[in-house]
């Protein structure tokens, strides 16, 4: 299988440098304005709507969204999962997550900070091909005892046949720093708990995370143990985890004073830069794609199918009218689409198909491209 690139990549740095402070500030301000996001509240539901709107505005489509509902303490809550499919290993996932619920206060640091970073990373990685699939997951119920992440592990990860293959779970929780302090260090967290089977792998990924933060941001790092956040639901399921947490810990956690005015948004910006670089490594972003200043002019299209969805990275057929046809192994047409690509990738909904090999045929005025694509069915 593909391995994480263990060297600093200039093009990854270029992408990390595209993190925008204004976007971080806007996300934090918007999150704060939504109010106290506790289970069963309109504020929590409004936060979910806000998140979906942010992803839609970036260009993610409804076929990439999943809302997982679960209930506890008389309330129904939802996790939001946004999936970007990998080109080589579409059924192996790098999950980057953070919770969007809060308790007592608006939770602008805990965990609007992690939420803002997930959104910025999702914006920057949307059109970049990666070997592994990425799931951006916003959990609810964290403040009530990791309820959302536990529901996801039990009802999705372990209820997938075969069980969902998770390369790494990367958790971002409370990384806002403290206003007026020197916030120049971020804590990188590794698994040191039972079960111990994946502790070595967690340590290895976290040591890599330490290096990526130092390569792609101005921050220093502190190594510590993971505890008391959504990654622990995955840790107890014997998944490989890592995470980030602020080193200067806020005194305002779970209070009405967990507000933007008491945070350091530049610190959040710097962590977003490091996180972007780390995700490019963890998901193995295409260096060839990033090295070419006009990749759409030289790359061939790439097509893959997953979860009743066809994804095409267009390559040199961007801005040309194209006809896409999908044929089964007997040569029978099962689906077709006429489109004019305006982005570097497009997702199409597929009909219900059996597991097997299919041929994706792409025709434009300038070229004809066909590729056999394996489809594993719904997962």
N, C-alpha and C positions, 0 to 999 in steps of 0.2 A: 504494500500500500504506500501511498504518498506519505512523506514525512515533513514535519515542520522545518522550514528553512532556518538554519542556525547560523545566520550571518546578517549583518545590517544591510538592508536593501534600500538604495537611494530612492527608488520609485515609491516604496512604501512610505518613506519619509515625506515625499511630495504629497501623497494622499493625506497623511496625518496633518500636514501643515495647512490643509484646506478646512480644518475645523474652524468654525466661526464663533468668536466670542459673543457676537450679537445673537446668534441662534441659541447659545447656552443661556444667556440672560433672558431671552424671550420665553424659552421653555420653563425656566424657573419661575418667572413672573406669572405665566399662565397657570402653572401647576398650583402656585400659592392662591391665585384668585378662585380656584375651584372649591376651596374650603376644606373642611374636615372630612376625609374620605374613609369613613368607617363602614363596616358591613351594613347593608340594607339602607344606606342613605342615598338621597338624590345626588350628592356630591360624588360618591363613588361611581354611580352610573354615568354622570356627566364627564368624569375623568376618562372612563372607557370610550365614550363618544369622542372626546377630545383626542385621545390617542389614535383612534381609527382615522380621524380627520387628518392628523399629522402624517400618518403613513400614506394615506390616499394622496395628499398634497405632494408627497415625494415621488409618486409614480407607482407605488405598490398597488396591486389590484385585489379585488375581492377573492379571487381564487387563491391568494396567498394568505388570507386571513382565516383564523380559526378562533372561535369564542368557546371556551370550555366553561360550562355552568356547573356549579356544585353548591350544596347547601349545608349550613351549620348554624346552630343557635337561632333557628327560626328565620334565617335570611338566606337569600340566593345571591351568590357572587359569581363573577366571571374572571377568568384568566384570558388574556389576549395573546395569541401566538401568531407571529408573522414569519413565514418561511421563505427563504431564498434558496433555491435548489442548486446543488453543486453539479459541476460538469463531469466529474469522474466518479464520485462516490455519492450519488444522490440520496442514498438511504443511510448514510452515516452523518451524524449531526454534531456541529459545534453550537452549543446553546449559550447565548449571552442573555442574562436575565437580571431583573430587579423588580421590587414590589412597588405598586402604586397606591396602596392604601395608607392611611395614616390614623393616628389615635390621639385624641385630645386636641391637637393643633393641626395646621395645614400640612405639616410634614415636608416643608420645602427642602430641608436637608435630608430628612429620613422619610421618604426616599425620592423626593423630587430631583435630587442631584443625580442619582443613578438613572432615573427616568430620562432626564435631559441628555445624559451621555448615550444611552441606548438609541435615542432618536437621532442624535448626530452621527453616530457610527452607522446606523441604518441608512441614513441619507448618503453617506460617502461610499458605502459598499454596494449600493443597489445595482449599479450597472457593471461592476467589476466581476468577471468570472472567478469563481473559487472552486477548488477541487472538491471540497466538502460542502454539504448543505449547512446553512446557518438558520437557526431559529432565534428570533428576537422574542423573548417572553416577558410579559408584564404580569406579575402575579398579584392577586388580591389576597386578603386574609393573612398576610405575613404577621401583622401586629397582634393577631389573635392566636398565634402559635403555629405559624407556617402552614396554615390551612390550605391555601391555594396551591403551593408547591407539592404538598402531600397528596392532594387530590389529583394533580397532574401525574405524579409518579405512579400512583396506584391505578388510575383509570385510563391513562394514555400510555405512559412508558411501558408499564408491565402488562397492559391489556392489548398491546400491539402484537400481532402474530406474523413473523417472529418478533420477539421483544425488540423495542427500539434500540438501535445501535448508536450510542452517544460517545463520541470521541472525547469531548470535554464539556463540562458545565462551568461557565465563567460568570460569577455573581458580582454585581455592583450594588453596594448598599452603603448609604450615608458617607458620601465623599465630598461634603461641602466645605469642610474646614471651619475656621472661626475668624470672624471679622476682626481686623486689627492685629492679628498674630502673623508670624512668618510661617506660612503653610507651604513648606518646600519638600515634604516627605509624604509618601503614600504607603500604606501597609499592604503587603502582598500576603495572602492567606492560603495555607496549605492544609491538607487533611492529616491530622494526627490522631484521629479517633478510631474506635472499633466500628465496623470490621476493618482490619488492617490490610486486606488484600490489595487495595489500590493506593495505599499510602505512598509507596515509592513512585508510582506514576504521577500522583498529585504533586509530590515534591519536585519531580522533574519538570512538569509543566509550570509550576510556580517559580522555579529557578529561571526558566525561560521568560516568564512574565516579568520578573525582576529586571532582566536584561532589556526586554522590549520597552519597558517604561523608561529606562535610562537612555535608550537609543532614540526614542521618538518623542520625548518630553524633557523639560528641564528639571524634572523632579528626582529626588533621591528616594530610596526604597528602604522599607523595614520588613523583615520576614517574621511572620507570626502564624499562629494556628487559627484555623477556621472555627467559627462557633456561632450559634444563635441567629442564623439567617437562612434564606431559602435554599442555599446550597446543601444544608444539612439533610434535607429530605432526599436529595440525590446521594449524598454521602452514605446515609444509612441503607440505601439501595445498592451500595457497592459500585457507584459510578465514580469516575475521576473528576475531581473538582478543583477549582482555584477561585480566587476572588480578590476584590479590592475594598479597603475600608480606610477612612480618614485616620491619620496618625494623631493629629490634635483633635481629640474627641469633644464634640459639642456638649456643653452643659444643658442644652435646651431640648434634647431628645424627648419626645413624647410630652411636650408642653406647648402652650399657646405661643411661646416665643421662638418656636422653630420656624423662623422667618428668613427671608432673603437678606434683610438688613443685618442679620447676625451671622451671615455666611461670607465666604470668599469666592465669588464667581470666577475669578481668574484661576484659582486652584481647580475648580471643576473643569474649566477649559483645558488646563494642562493635563489633567487626568484623561479627558476625552481624547487628547492627542496620543497619549501613551496607549490607551485602550484601542484606538483605531489601528495603530501599528501592530499591537498584539493580535488583534483579530485577523489582520491580513496574513500574519504568520500562521495562526492556529487553523484557519480555514484554507490556507495555501492559495493565496491570490495569484492569478496569472501574471508573472513578471513580463512575459512576452507581450501581453496585452498592454501593460502599463508602460513598457519601454518605447512603444511606437507612438509618436505624437498624434497620429491619425489612424488608430487601430481599425476603424471601420473601413478604411480604404484597402487594407491588406489581409485581413483575417477572413478565413472561410467561416460560414455559419456553423454553429454548434447547436445540436438539438438533443433534448432528453425529455423523458416522460416519467412522471411521478405523481401519485395521488390524484388521478384523473385530471392531470394537467400536463400540457405540452409547453415547454419553455424553449425558446429559440434566441440565442445570441446571434445577431444578424450578420456581423462582419461587414463585407463589402456590398451588401444589398440594402443597407440603411438608406432611406429616402428614395427607394424605388418601389413601384408597385410589384407585389409578389403574390403568387398562388402557392399555398401550402396544402399538400395532400398527404394523408396518412393511410397506408395500406397494410393489411394483415399479411401473414406468411403465405397465404394463398393468392395474393395479389389483388384482393378485393378492397375497394375503397371503403374506409370506415369513417372518415371525417375529412372535411376540406375547409379552407379559409382563404378569403381574398383580403389582403390588407396592404396598407402603405405604412411601413415602419417609420416612426419618427423618433424612437428611442433605440438604444443599443440592444435592448432585449424586449421580448413580448411573451406574455403567458396566454395560452388558449385553453379553454375548458374542453375536455375530451368526453365522449360518450362513455358509458360503462363498458370496459374492455376486459378481456381475459388476460391473464399473465402470459407473456410470450414475446416474440420478436416482431417488430413492426418496421416499416420503411417510411421515413419522413422525406418527402420529396418537395423541394423548394425551387420554384421557377420564377425568374424575372426576365426582363428584356435582355440582360447581359450575361446571365449564367443559369445553369441547371445544376442543382446539387441534390444528391440523395444519400441517405445514411440509414443503416440499420440501427434501431434503438430498442433496447430491452425495456420491457414494462413489467413491473413486479405486482401490479394491481394496487388496490387501496391498502393503505397502511394507517 
